[in-house]
């Protein structure tokens, strides 16, 4: 700046003005330049006084004078500059930045003002302000190389490699001999994918170097050729470098490795063998990087037999003479994993296992390594070792798996538990299988069920609105300058542009809420979806089979309630994901559990589903009635279902019979007889229906309300003798006739039929299978004496003999048929 401001910062305003006057009126070109505002004499005097006070560090006296100058001459940058310098000296950083920004905006073409702000912005940690000042300074002084360095470094940190490369290339044009900047520019072009530009930057430089070759530049150039698959050019550069060195000297290790890679891509592996045989490397980070590059390139080519040798060479180089490792354990673990993977691809699983173990020692929490190693051990018939590998340690670390703020240990991971559960199931350790996987699966189903209830809020909370407003610019409450673009990568800025409209709407909504005092109200914090312990349980087909195996095992271990919990949640949540066969298996298993469980009410719906699918199956209705008859209290779902079934299928006999049984159980024999007779109309040749009608009429005749009891008994025995004829005078039919006579007090006739039952032998028949057992290959259940009722007949006959006084006959009957 000219005038007093120029004198303060070392400028010579008088000389500049004199030089301008020497041009003369006739030599002026372009539009008439405006004169610089130097201020009045009073302002110049006050500014001089303030400058002296600043030099004497009398800041408290200088500040009021400068404030007065700002009031009189607000467009003079020197006053703002002095105030910013004073506040910078006394440590008030925010005020210093504000005044220096005012000075810079008053004189935007003064690059020194913007450069003054850069270190202050960095000191404050305001990256967006520092970027803003750098760009303004670049516009003010495009030829300043230091600013170009700062600008290039800034773009590099922001991952804007294209802009960084262009800035560094400008520096290269100014200083063509600066190999470091040239190399950085080439790296920036490489990062943004412009390999040809990077090669052009380095090739001209490398060709002109005949002495004191910069090996790092040459190494980068060859790497770029390799990335472009121009192997011939890379080999030319390597041969050229070897000619410069002569036959007595060897190339650096980096270039020898590049030569191996080039020849390997061309199909010549002799150089790789020579490198492995002759090159001796000292333990250093650079040599490790060379070997890692060699191994990874050979692995990409599919030369796994050579890649594994170089991965193993890394371990030898990284190990010092005393046996200690030079590098990080996790980094070594990744090399072990690479070597093990190469062995796996080569089919040598036995050699892969030790290196996976070495990798696991370095990375104990790596789930992928642990699962891969366990699968290799299982393939090698080392199931016990695999189970130990996947099982929790006996003395777990201090880290608690129940603490949400900490990362859970590896043994709590869902993949590990699933793998361990499969292992236990295949080994037949059912108790361990259930203990391992039951709680994770149940918790996963509960979490998935809760996640489905989480609803998105129509009214966005203020927290979300403030996050959206950040796209419009960073808020600086202590600064008079607002709206600076936040620091972000190009991809993030692109996304931010897409959300600009939302941000504007959010800003207006915040202002509206603030006006209505809605900010005083507590925002409702909605429930967020939780991450289940076993992700993908309902979408992975293998997991479906595991869930089915778990339910079967729980039923086998008689943990019926646990099995029903899993079945209920799985069918409810996985209705779309499960296949039809899996759904049928789960429902069939639920019906089986209802048939066997102490409390069958929880599984009633599955038995009902089986009957719905097979409404005319006697086995399905037998299973249904077995479940319903074991429910102690009256079950309204059962009654309603029977009514609906009878209305939907009027010709279906089993629900009518079960309805009659229901009335018999509550001693409503007239209603029971009505249902049995309705079933008789549909199937008169059914022995069971004839038996039920006869017993219902006998029970009705023994009541107090019926007047024509004898006629009712005769009708009952008509149905019972029809039942006897349909059963071909079988043992069971004779026993039932005798029991009916015994029940109404006709003991003589009862004794006759009891004798017939005792004299008839009945063959054992297999127990009927339930619907879920129909397709099984299990042997038929032949229990000895299951169909023989002679013991019951003998006991009842003994009661008749005892009542008539024939104790000898009663004793003989018991001794013959009822002695164990």
C-alpha positions in Angstrom: 0.0 0.0 0.0 1.2 3.5 -0.7 1.3 6.4 1.7 1.7 5.8 5.4 0.5 2.3 5.2 3.2 1.5 2.7 5.8 3.1 4.9 4.7 0.9 7.8 5.2 -2.3 5.9 8.4 -1.3 4.2 7.0 0.2 1.0 8.4 3.4 -0.6 5.3 5.4 -1.7 7.3 8.6 -2.8 9.5 6.6 -5.2 6.5 4.9 -6.7 4.7 8.2 -7.2 7.8 9.7 -8.8 8.2 6.8 -11.1 4.6 7.2 -12.2 5.1 10.9 -12.8 8.1 10.3 -15.0 5.9 8.4 -17.5 4.3 11.7 -18.4 0.8 12.3 -19.7 1.5 11.1 -23.2 2.8 7.7 -22.0 -0.3 6.7 -20.1 -2.3 3.7 -21.5 -5.7 2.4 -20.6 -8.4 3.9 -18.4 -7.5 6.6 -15.9 -6.3 5.1 -12.6 -7.9 6.2 -9.4 -5.7 7.9 -6.8 -5.0 6.0 -3.7 -6.9 7.2 -0.6 -4.2 8.4 1.7 -6.6 10.1 4.2 -6.6 13.6 5.6 -3.7 15.1 7.4 -5.5 14.5 10.8 -5.8 10.8 9.9 -2.1 10.5 8.9 -1.1 12.2 12.1 -3.2 9.9 14.3 -2.0 6.9 12.3 1.6 7.9 12.9 1.0 8.3 16.6 -0.6 4.9 16.8 2.3 3.4 15.0 4.8 4.8 17.5 2.7 3.6 20.4 2.6 0.1 18.8 6.4 0.1 18.4 6.7 1.1 22.1 4.2 -1.7 23.0 1.7 0.8 24.5 -1.2 -1.1 23.1 -3.9 0.2 25.5 -3.1 3.8 24.3 -2.9 2.9 20.6 -6.3 1.0 20.5 -8.5 4.1 21.2 -6.7 6.1 18.6 -7.1 3.4 16.0 -10.8 3.1 16.8 -11.1 6.9 16.1 -9.3 6.5 12.8 -11.7 3.7 11.8 -14.6 5.9 12.6 -13.2 8.8 10.6 -11.7 6.8 7.6 -13.4 3.3 7.5 -11.9 2.6 4.1 -8.3 2.8 5.2 -6.7 -0.6 5.7 -3.7 0.5 7.8 -5.9 1.1 10.9 -7.4 -2.4 10.7 -3.9 -3.9 10.1 -2.5 -2.2 13.2 -5.5 -3.3 15.3 -5.1 -6.9 14.1 -1.3 -6.8 14.9 -2.0 -5.4 18.4 -4.6 -8.1 19.2 -2.2 -10.7 17.8 0.5 -9.5 20.1 -1.7 -9.6 23.2 -3.1 -13.0 22.3 -6.7 -12.2 21.4 -6.7 -14.4 18.3 -10.3 -14.0 17.2 -10.1 -10.2 17.3 -6.8 -10.2 15.4 -8.3 -12.4 12.6 -11.4 -10.2 12.4 -9.4 -6.9 12.0 -6.9 -8.5 9.6 -9.7 -9.8 7.5 -11.2 -6.3 7.4 -7.8 -4.9 6.3 -7.5 -7.7 3.6 -11.0 -7.0 2.2 -10.4 -3.2 2.1 -7.2 -3.9 0.1 -7.9 -7.3 -1.5 -4.9 -7.0 -3.9 -2.4 -6.7 -1.1 -1.1 -10.3 -0.9 0.9 -9.6 2.3 -2.4 -9.1 4.3 -3.8 -12.5 3.2 -0.4 -14.1 3.9 -0.5 -12.6 7.4 -3.8 -14.3 8.0 -2.7 -17.8 7.0 -0.5 -18.6 10.1 -3.2 -17.2 12.4 -5.9 -19.4 10.8 -3.7 -22.4 11.2 -3.0 -21.5 14.8 -6.7 -21.3 15.4 -7.2 -24.7 13.7 -9.6 -23.2 11.1 -8.8 -25.1 7.9 -11.6 -23.5 5.8 -10.4 -20.0 6.7 -6.8 -20.9 5.9 -7.8 -22.2 2.5 -9.8 -19.1 1.9 -6.8 -16.8 2.7 -4.5 -18.9 0.6 -6.7 -18.7 -2.5 -7.2 -14.9 -2.0 -3.4 -14.5 -1.7 -2.9 -16.5 -4.8 -5.3 -14.2 -6.7 -3.5 -11.2 -5.4 0.0 -12.4 -6.2 -0.1 -15.3 -8.8 3.7 -15.4 -9.1 4.5 -16.0 -5.4 6.2 -19.5 -5.3 5.7 -19.9 -1.5 2.0 -19.4 -1.9 2.0 -22.0 -4.7 3.7 -24.5 -2.2 1.0 -23.7 0.4 -1.8 -24.0 -2.2 -0.5 -27.3 -3.5 -0.1 -28.8 0.0 -3.6 -27.6 0.8 -5.1 -29.3 -2.3 -3.2 -32.4 -1.5 -4.6 -32.6 2.0 -8.1 -32.0 0.6 -7.6 -34.9 -1.8 -8.1 -32.6 -4.8 -5.2 -34.2 -6.6 -5.9 -32.6 -10.0 -5.6 -29.1 -8.7 -2.6 -30.0 -6.6 -0.8 -31.5 -9.6 -1.4 -28.3 -11.7 -0.1 -26.1 -8.9 3.1 -28.2 -8.5 3.6 -28.3 -12.2 3.6 -24.5 -12.2 6.4 -24.6 -9.7 8.3 -27.1 -11.9 8.1 -24.6 -14.8 9.7 -22.0 -12.5 12.3 -24.4 -11.1 12.8 -27.2 -13.6 15.8 -28.6 -11.7 13.7 -29.3 -8.5 13.3 -33.0 -8.6 11.3 -33.2 -5.4 8.6 -31.0 -6.6 8.5 -32.8 -10.0 8.1 -36.1 -8.2 5.3 -34.7 -6.0 3.5 -33.4 -9.1 3.8 -36.8 -10.8 2.4 -38.5 -7.7 -0.6 -36.1 -7.7 -1.2 -36.9 -11.4 -1.0 -40.6 -10.6 -3.5 -40.2 -7.8 -6.1 -38.6 -10.1 -5.5 -41.2 -12.8 -3.6 -39.1 -15.3 -0.6 -41.5 -15.7 0.5 -40.1 -19.1 0.9 -36.6 -17.6 2.9 -38.0 -14.7 5.2 -39.9 -17.2 5.8 -36.9 -19.3 6.8 -34.9 -16.2 9.4 -37.5 -15.2 10.6 -38.8 -18.5 12.1 -35.6 -19.8 13.9 -35.1 -16.5 15.2 -38.6 -16.4 16.5 -38.5 -19.9 18.6 -35.4 -19.2 20.2 -36.9 -16.1 23.5 -38.5 -17.0 25.3 -38.1 -13.7 24.0 -38.2 -10.1 20.8 -40.0 -11.1 17.9 -39.4 -8.7 17.0 -43.1 -8.1 13.7 -42.2 -6.5 12.5 -40.3 -9.6 13.6 -43.2 -11.8 11.8 -45.7 -9.5 8.6 -43.6 -9.7 8.8 -43.4 -13.5 9.2 -47.1 -13.9 6.3 -47.7 -11.5 4.2 -45.5 -13.7 5.2 -47.5 -16.8 4.2 -50.7 -15.0 0.9 -49.2 -14.0 0.3 -48.4 -17.7 1.5 -51.9 -18.7 4.3 -50.4 -20.8 6.9 -53.0 -19.8 9.2 -52.4 -22.7 9.7 -48.7 -21.8 10.3 -49.7 -18.1 13.0 -52.1 -19.2 14.6 -49.5 -21.4 14.9 -47.2 -18.4 16.4 -50.0 -16.3 18.9 -50.9 -18.9 19.8 -47.2 -19.4 20.4 -46.9 -15.7 22.6 -50.0 -15.7 24.7 -48.6 -18.5 25.3 -45.5 -16.5 26.5 -47.5 -13.5 28.6 -49.9 -15.5 29.0 -53.7 -15.1 30.9 -53.4 -11.8 28.0 -51.8 -9.9 24.6 -53.2 -9.2 21.3 -51.4 -9.5 19.5 -50.4 -6.4 17.2 -53.0 -4.9 14.1 -51.1 -5.9 15.1 -51.2 -9.6 16.1 -54.8 -9.4 12.7 -55.6 -8.1 11.1 -53.6 -10.9 13.1 -55.6 -13.4 11.9 -58.8 -11.9 8.3 -57.6 -12.2 8.7 -56.5 -15.8 10.2 -59.8 -16.9 7.5 -61.7 -14.9 4.8 -59.9 -16.8 6.6 -60.9 -20.0 6.6 -64.5 -18.9 10.3 -64.8 -17.9 10.7 -66.0 -14.3 14.4 -66.5 -14.3 15.1 -63.1 -12.9 12.8 -63.9 -10.0 14.8 -67.0 -9.2 18.1 -65.1 -9.5 16.7 -62.4 -7.1 15.7 -65.0 -4.6 19.1 -66.7 -4.8 21.5 -63.9 -5.0 20.0 -60.7 -3.4 20.7 -60.3 0.3 18.6 -57.7 2.0 19.2 -55.9 5.4 16.2 -55.6 7.7 14.7 -52.2 6.8 11.4 -50.6 6.0 12.5 -49.9 2.4 13.5 -53.5 1.7 10.2 -54.8 3.2 8.3 -52.5 0.9 10.3 -53.8 -2.1 9.5 -57.4 -1.2 5.9 -56.6 -0.6 5.6 -54.9 -4.0 7.2 -58.0 -5.6 4.9 -60.5 -3.9 1.7 -58.6 -4.5 2.5 -58.1 -8.2 3.3 -61.8 -8.6 0.1 -62.7 -6.8 -1.9 -60.5 -9.2 -0.2 -62.3 -12.1 -1.3 -65.7 -10.7 2.4 -66.7 -10.0 1.4 -67.9 -6.5 4.4 -70.3 -6.1 6.8 -67.4 -6.5 4.5 -64.9 -4.5 4.6 -67.2 -1.5 8.4 -67.4 -1.6 8.6 -63.6 -1.4 6.1 -63.4 1.4 8.1 -65.8 3.3 11.3 -63.8 2.5 9.6 -60.8 4.2 9.6 -62.7 7.5 13.3 -63.5 7.1 14.2 -59.9 6.3 12.1 -58.4 9.0 13.6 -60.6 11.7 16.8 -59.2 13.1 19.8 -61.3 14.3 18.5 -61.4 17.8 15.1 -62.7 16.7 13.1 -59.5 17.4 10.7 -58.2 14.9 11.3 -54.7 13.4 7.8 -54.0 12.3 4.3 -53.9 13.7 2.7 -57.2 14.6 -0.4 -56.5 12.6 1.6 -55.7 9.5 3.4 -59.0 9.9 0.1 -60.7 10.4 -1.2 -59.4 7.1 1.9 -60.9 5.3 1.3 -64.3 7.0 -2.3 -64.2 5.7 -1.2 -63.5 2.2 1.3 -66.4 2.3 -1.4 -68.7 3.7 -3.9 -67.6 1.0 -1.3 -68.4 -1.7 -0.8 -71.9 -0.2 -4.6 -72.4 -0.2 -4.8 -71.4 -3.9 -2.0 -73.8 -4.6 -3.9 -76.6 -2.8 -1.4 -76.9 0.0 -3.7 -76.5 3.0 -1.4 -78.2 5.4 1.2 -75.4 4.9 -1.5 -72.8 5.0 -2.6 -73.7 8.5 0.7 -72.8 10.4 0.8 -69.3 8.7 -2.9 -68.7 9.6 -1.9 -69.5 13.2 1.0 -67.0 13.0 -1.3 -64.4 11.6 -3.8 -65.1 14.4 -1.2 -64.5 17.0 -0.7 -61.0 15.7 -4.4 -60.3 15.0 -6.4 -62.2 17.7 -9.6 -60.2 17.0 -9.6 -60.8 13.2 -12.8 -62.8 12.6 -12.1 -63.7 9.0 -8.7 -65.3 9.8 -10.3 -67.3 12.6 -13.2 -68.6 10.5 -10.9 -69.5 7.5 -8.5 -71.4 9.8 -11.4 -73.2 11.5 -12.7 -74.4 8.1 -9.3 -75.6 7.1 -9.0 -77.6 10.4 -12.4 -79.1 9.8 -11.4 -80.2 6.3 -8.3 -81.8 7.9 -10.5 -83.7 10.4 -9.3 -81.6 13.3 -12.7 -80.8 14.6 -11.7 -80.6 18.3 -8.9 -78.1 17.4 -11.4 -76.1 15.4 -13.9 -76.1 18.3 -11.1 -74.8 20.6 -10.2 -72.1 18.1 -13.8 -70.8 18.0 -14.7 -71.3 21.6 -14.4 -68.4 24.1 -11.2 -68.4 26.2 -11.3 -69.9 29.6 -10.0 -66.7 31.1 -11.5 -63.9 29.1 -9.9 -60.6 28.8 -11.0 -57.7 31.0 -13.1 -56.4 28.1 -16.8 -57.1 28.9 -19.1 -58.3 26.1 -22.0 -56.7 27.8 -20.6 -53.2 27.7 -22.1 -51.3 24.8 -19.5 -48.5 24.7 -16.7 -51.0 24.0 -16.1 -53.2 21.0 -17.3 -56.7 21.7 -14.7 -59.5 21.8 -14.3 -61.8 18.9 -16.1 -64.7 20.6 -19.3 -62.6 20.8 -19.4 -62.1 17.0 -22.4 -63.7 15.3 -20.3 -65.4 12.5 -18.1 -67.1 15.1 -21.1 -68.4 17.0 -22.8 -69.7 13.9 -19.6 -71.5 12.8 -19.1 -73.0 16.3 -22.8 -74.1 16.4 -22.5 -75.8 13.0 -19.4 -77.6 14.3 -21.1 -78.8 17.4 -24.2 -79.9 15.5 -22.2 -82.0 13.0 -20.3 -83.6 15.9 -23.6 -84.5 17.6 -22.9 -82.3 20.7 -26.5 -81.1 20.9 -26.3 -79.5 24.4 -23.3 -77.4 23.3 -25.0 -76.6 20.0 -28.0 -75.2 21.8 -26.0 -73.3 24.4 -23.9 -71.7 21.7 -26.6 -70.5 19.3 -29.9 -70.3 21.1 -29.5 -66.9 22.8 -27.9 -65.1 19.8 -30.7 -66.3 17.5 -33.5 -65.4 20.0 -31.9 -62.0 20.6 -31.6 -61.5 16.8 -35.2 -62.3 16.2 -36.3 -60.0 19.1 -34.1 -57.1 17.7 -35.5 -57.7 14.1 -39.0 -57.6 15.5 -38.3 -54.4 17.4 -36.7 -52.8 14.4 -39.8 -53.3 12.3 -41.7 -51.2 14.8 -39.3 -48.3 14.4 -41.1 -45.6 12.4 -39.6 -42.6 10.7 -40.7 -39.3 12.2 -42.6 -36.9 10.0 -41.3 -33.9 12.0 -37.5 -33.7 11.8 -35.8 -32.9 15.1 -33.7 -29.8 15.4 -30.5 -31.9 15.5 -31.1 -33.1 12.0 -32.0 -29.6 10.8 -28.8 -28.1 12.1 -26.7 -30.9 10.5 -28.3 -30.1 7.1 -27.7 -26.3 7.5 -24.0 -27.1 7.9 -23.9 -27.7 4.1 -24.5 -23.9 3.6 -21.3 -23.0 5.4 -19.5 -23.2 8.7 -21.0 -21.1 11.5 -18.5 -18.9 13.3 -20.1 -17.1 16.3 -16.9 -15.2 17.1 -16.3 -13.9 13.6 -17.8 -11.2 11.6 -17.3 -13.2 8.4 -19.7 -16.1 7.8 -20.5 -18.6 5.1 -17.0 -20.0 4.3 -17.3 -23.3 2.4 -16.5 -26.2 4.8 -13.5 -28.4 4.2 -14.6 -31.6 2.4 -13.4 -34.0 -0.3 -14.8 -33.5 -3.9 -17.2 -36.4 -3.5 -18.5 -34.9 -0.2 -18.9 -31.5 -1.9 -20.8 -33.1 -4.7 -23.2 -34.7 -2.2 -23.4 -31.4 -0.4 -24.5 -29.7 -3.6 -27.3 -32.2 -4.0 -28.5 -31.4 -0.5 -28.3 -27.6 -0.8 -32.0 -27.3 -1.3 -32.7 -29.4 1.7 -30.3 -27.2 3.7 -32.0 -24.0 2.6 -35.4 -25.4 3.6 -33.9 -26.6 7.0 -32.5 -23.1 7.6 -35.9 -21.5 7.0 -37.6 -24.1 9.2 -35.2 -23.4 12.1 -35.9 -19.7 11.8 -39.6 -20.4 11.9 -39.3 -22.6 14.9 -37.1 -20.1 16.7 -39.7 -17.4 16.1 -42.4 -19.7 17.6 -40.1 -20.6 20.6 -40.1 -24.3 19.6 -36.5 -24.5 20.4 -37.5 -24.5 24.1 -39.3 -27.8 23.7 -37.4 -31.0 24.1 -37.0 -32.8 20.9 -38.4 -36.2 20.8 -35.6 -38.6 20.3 -36.9 -41.5 18.1 -35.8 -45.0 18.6 -33.1 -46.1 16.2 -32.7 -49.5 14.6 -30.3 -51.8 16.5 -27.8 -54.1 14.9 -28.7 -57.8 15.6 -26.1 -60.2 17.0 -26.4 -62.4 13.8 -26.9 -60.1 10.8 -28.6 -61.7 7.8 -30.3 -64.4 9.8 -33.6 -64.1 7.9 -32.0 -63.6 4.5 -29.3 -66.3 4.4 -30.5 -69.7 3.3 -27.8 -71.5 5.3 -29.0 -69.6 8.4 -32.5 -70.9 7.7 -31.4 -74.5 7.9 -29.5 -73.7 11.1 -32.6 -72.2 12.7 -34.6 -75.3 11.7 -31.9 -77.6 13.2 -32.0 -75.5 16.4 -35.8 -76.0 16.7 -35.5 -79.7 16.1 -32.7 -80.0 18.7 -34.7 -78.0 21.3 -37.7 -80.3 20.7 -35.5 -83.3 21.1 -34.1 -81.9 24.4 -37.7 -81.3 25.5 -37.2 -77.5 25.7 -40.6 -77.0 24.0 -41.2 -73.4 25.0 -37.8 -72.3 23.7 -38.4 -74.1 20.4 -41.9 -72.5 20.1 -40.4 -69.0 20.7 -37.9 -69.5 17.8 -40.6 -70.9 15.5 -43.1 -68.2 16.2 -40.6 -65.3 15.6 -39.1 -67.0 12.6 -42.4 -67.5 10.9 -43.6 -64.0 11.7 -40.5 -62.2 10.6 -39.3 -64.5 7.7 -42.6 -64.9 5.9 -41.1 -63.4 2.7 -37.6 -64.8 3.0 -38.4 -68.4 4.0 -39.1 -71.0 1.3 -42.4 -72.9 1.4 -40.7 -76.1 2.4 -39.0 -74.4 5.4 -42.3 -72.9 6.5 -44.0 -76.3 6.3 -41.2 -78.0 8.3 -41.4 -75.3 11.0 -45.2 -75.6 11.3 -45.0 -79.4 11.3 -42.4 -79.1 14.1 -44.7 -76.8 16.0 -47.5 -79.3 15.7 -45.2 -82.0 17.0 -44.2 -79.9 20.0 -47.8 -79.1 20.7 -48.5 -82.9 20.7 -45.7 -83.6 23.1 -45.4 -80.5 25.3 -46.9 -80.4 28.8 -48.8 -77.2 27.9 -50.1 -77.7 24.3 -52.0 -74.4 24.1 -49.0 -72.5 22.8 -48.7 -74.8 19.8 -52.4 -75.1 19.1 -52.2 -72.9 16.0 -49.7 -75.2 14.3 -51.9 -78.3 14.8 -54.8 -76.2 13.6 -52.8 -75.3 10.5 -52.1 -79.0 9.8 -55.8 -79.8 9.9 -56.5 -76.8 7.6 -54.2 -78.2 5.1 -55.6 -81.7 5.4 -59.2 -81.4 6.5 -60.1 -85.0 5.6 -57.1 -86.6 7.2 -57.9 -88.8 10.1 -54.3 -88.7 11.3 -54.4 -84.9 11.4 -57.6 -84.8 13.3 -56.3 -87.4 15.7 -53.3 -85.2 16.4 -55.6 -82.2 16.8 -57.9 -83.9 19.2 -54.9 -85.2 21.3 -53.7 -81.6 21.7 -57.1 -80.1 22.4 -58.1 -82.8 24.9 -55.0 -82.1 27.0 -55.9 -78.4 27.5 -57.5 -78.3 30.9 -59.5 -75.1 30.6 -62.1 -74.4 28.0 -60.3 -73.2 24.9 -62.5 -70.7 22.9 -60.2 -70.8 19.9 -61.0 -74.5 19.6 -64.7 -74.1 19.7 -64.7 -71.3 17.2 -62.5 -73.2 14.8 -64.8 -76.3 15.0 -67.8 -74.2 14.1 -66.1 -72.6 11.2 -64.8 -75.9 9.9 -68.3 -77.5 10.1 -69.7 -74.6 8.2 -67.0 -74.7 5.6 -66.9 -78.5 5.2 -70.4 -79.9 6.1 -69.4 -83.4 4.9 -66.3 -83.6 7.1 -67.0 -86.2 9.8 -64.0 -85.7 12.3 -65.0 -82.2 13.5 -68.5 -83.4 14.2 -67.3 -86.3 16.3 -64.9 -84.0 18.2 -67.8 -81.7 18.9 -69.7 -84.6 20.3 -66.7 -85.6 22.4 -66.7 -82.0 23.7 -70.3 -82.2 24.8 -69.7 -85.6 26.4 -66.8 -84.2 28.4 -69.2 -81.6 30.0 -72.0 -84.2 30.5 -74.3 -82.7 27.8 -75.2 -86.1 26.5 -78.2 -85.0 24.5 -76.1 -82.5 22.5 -73.4 -85.2 22.1 -75.9 -87.7 20.8 -77.2 -85.1 18.3 -73.7 -84.6 16.9 -72.9 -88.3 16.8 -76.2 -89.0 14.9 -75.3 -86.3 12.4 -72.0 -88.0 11.9 -73.8 -91.3 11.5 -75.9 -89.9 8.7 -72.6 -89.1 6.8 -70.8 -92.4 7.6 -73.1 -95.1 8.9 -70.6 -97.9 8.4 -68.0 -96.3 10.7 -67.6 -98.5 13.9 -66.4 -95.6 16.0 -69.5 -93.5 15.2 -71.8 -96.4 16.1 -69.9 -96.9 19.4 -70.2 -93.2 20.2 -73.9 -93.0 19.5 -74.5 -96.1 21.7 -72.5 -94.8 24.6 -74.1 -91.3 24.4 -77.6 -92.8 24.4 -76.8 -95.0 27.4 -75.4 -92.0 29.3 -78.5 -90.0 28.4 -80.8 -92.9 29.6 -79.1 -92.9 33.0 -80.0 -89.3 33.5 -83.0 -88.0 35.5 -84.7 -86.0 32.8 -85.5 -88.7 30.3 -88.9 -90.4 30.6 -88.6 -93.3 28.1 -85.3 -94.7 29.4 -85.9 -98.2 28.4 -86.5 -97.3 24.7 -83.4 -95.2 24.8 -81.3 -98.1 26.1 -82.7 -100.4 23.4 -81.8 -97.9 20.8 -78.3 -97.6 22.3 -77.8 -101.4 22.2 -79.0 -101.4 18.6 -76.1 -99.1 17.7 -73.7 -101.1 19.9 -74.6 -104.5 18.3 -74.2 -102.8 14.9 -70.7 -101.7 16.1 -70.0 -105.3 17.1 -71.0 -106.6 13.7 -68.9 -104.0 11.9 -65.9 -105.1 14.0 -66.4 -108.8 13.3 -66.9 -109.7 17.0 -63.4 -108.4 17.8 -62.0 -108.5 21.3 -62.3 -104.8 21.8 -66.0 -104.7 20.6 -66.9 -107.6 23.0 -65.3 -105.7 25.8 -67.2 -102.5 25.0 -70.5 -104.4 24.9 -69.7 -105.9 28.2 -68.8 -102.6 29.7 -72.1 -101.1 28.5 -74.1 -104.0 30.2 -72.0 -103.6 33.3 -72.6 -99.8 33.3 -76.5 -100.2 33.3 -76.3 -103.1 35.9 -77.0 -106.1 33.7 -74.1 -108.1 35.2 -75.1 -111.4 33.8 -74.9 -110.3 30.2 -71.8 -108.3 31.0 -70.1 -111.4 32.3 -70.9 -113.3 29.1 -69.3 -110.7 26.9 -66.3 -110.3 29.3 -65.8 -114.1 28.9 -65.9 -113.6 25.1 -63.3 -110.9 25.3 -61.1 -113.2 27.4 -61.4 -116.0 25.0 -60.5 -113.9 22.0 -56.9 -113.2 21.1 -56.0 -110.0 19.4 -53.0 -109.4 17.3 -50.8 -106.4 17.9 -51.2 -103.6 15.4 -48.8 -100.7 14.8 -49.6 -97.4 16.4 -51.0 -94.9 13.8 -48.5 -92.3 12.7 -49.1 -88.6 13.1 -49.0 -86.3 10.1 -45.4 -85.1 10.7 -44.3 -88.8 10.9 -46.0 -89.9 7.7 -42.9 -89.3 5.5 -40.4 -90.6 8.0 -38.6 -93.9 7.6 -38.8 -94.8 11.3 -39.8 -98.4 12.0 -43.4 -99.1 13.0 -44.2 -98.9 16.7 -45.3 -102.4 17.7 -45.8 -102.4 21.5 -46.6 -105.9 22.8 -50.1 -106.0 24.4 -51.0 -102.6 23.1 -54.2 -103.9 21.4 -55.0 -106.6 24.0 -57.8 -105.7 26.5 -58.0 -109.0 28.3 -56.5 -107.6 31.5 -59.1 -104.9 31.7 -61.9 -107.4 30.9 -60.6 -109.7 33.6 -60.5 -107.0 36.2 -64.1 -106.0 35.5 -65.2 -109.6 35.5 -63.5 -110.1 38.9 -65.5 -107.1 40.2 -68.8 -108.8 39.1 -67.7 -112.1 40.8 -66.8 -110.3 44.0 -70.2 -108.6 44.0 -72.0 -111.9 43.5 -69.9 -113.6 46.3 -67.8 -115.9 44.0 -64.5 -115.0 45.5 -62.7 -118.1 44.3 -63.6 -117.3 40.7 -62.6 -113.7 41.2 -59.2 -114.8 42.7 -58.6 -117.2 39.8 -59.4 -114.6 37.2 -57.0 -112.1 38.7 -54.3 -114.7 39.1 -54.7 -115.8 35.5 -54.9 -112.5 33.7 -53.7 -109.7 36.1 -50.6 -111.2 37.6 -47.3 -109.5 36.6 
